[in-house]
Amino acid sequence: MIRTLSRALRSIVWALSWVFALAAMLTAVFWGTGRVLTDTVPSLQQLHWIPTVAALTVTVLAIGFLLIAAPGAALRRWRNALCIVAGLQGVMLLQDWKPLAQAVAAPAVADAAAPIRIAHVNANWPGAESIERARAYARCTRDAWGESGADVLFISETGSMLSMEAQGALLTADCSVFFVGRFGVVSRIPVVRATPLMDDGKIAASWVEFGSWRGNEAFAVLLVDLPSNPSLSRRDVLARMSASLRGRVTAEPDLVVGDLNVARGSGSVTSVWPRHREAFAEQGRGWGATYPRHLPLWHIDLMLIGQRVRLLDYSVRDSGAGKHSMQCAALNVGDAGVRP
């Protein structure tokens, strides 16, 4: 009886080993295709959304089953192949997680420009909870930079975040607050111009120009909010936005900020802003994912850096409220901020 049960158990483990091995290899093929093609092929764009940590988890589980399965030449070959796959996925995971990265030290000279501290969060149209949400966002920026918090806070899908009651939690005495289209802006840096550019119910974009400030030159920010519907072609959405903005935006923005609803590394994003760098890839620290906040797997809230900007630091922070984590960056603009 015991011998029969033992044989049955070995057969089950052997069968599960093959199931996990095949599942892991298939997942690796899909994941690898997504990493290479990103979202440039609409019919395959969902593959780019496979989180590396999820693909690696499947691979490690498969290796574990293969280790405890009955030995055999075929299983050993699959195990060795999956070990190579796991190593590759582990290396790629370091693009999503930079545990040892350090912020760039600002120049220690008297006339150096002060770092501009910028935060962005998608509030997802909050209503009655706006006041508590505002307190959480303000607390998050203070945790990042001390009592003064962010110099500029951008809020996508603002909802009631800028109601008089919520403003009391968000503002310090030297800040002003305003709406620009679908976005809210809280800023202690003087604003020269703020213009809504488009909002067709799916795509929203606004343009904000800031004046020179504490050694930094004037700079412009393009705020973008793209639809979350995963069935929409990211390439087509961005192409439609680009065509709509053509002629209305004649200068290159120093920053592109918002909930782009594309995974980091998107080829569609690069095709629209080929001269910009992705902030986390350049100076990111910690875990590079913003959504969902409780279990962040995707970096869909992005910050793209223009040629005049020197990025000092970028991190993703859990504000303790809402569905999205907050982006926090410190940077210089102009001669003090030219990329090395």
Buried (B, 14 or more C-beta within 10 A) or exposed (E): EEEEEEEEEEEEBBEBBBEBBEBBBEBBEBBBBBBEBBBBBBEBBEBBBBBBBEBBBBBBBBBEBBEEBEEEEEBEEBBEBBBEBBEBBEEBBEBBBBEEBEBBEBEEEEEEBBBBBBBBBBBBEBEEBBBBBBBBBBBBBBBBBEEEBBBBBBBBBBBBBBBEEBBEBBBBEEBEBEBBBBBBBBBBBEBEEBEBBBBEEBBBBBBBBBEBBEBBBBBBBBBBBBBEEEEBBBBEBBBBBBEBBEEEBEEBBBBBBBBBBBBBBBBBBBEBBEEBBBBBBBBBBBBBBBBBBEEBBBBBBBBBBBEBBBBBBBBBBBBBBBEBBBBBBBBBBBEBBEEE
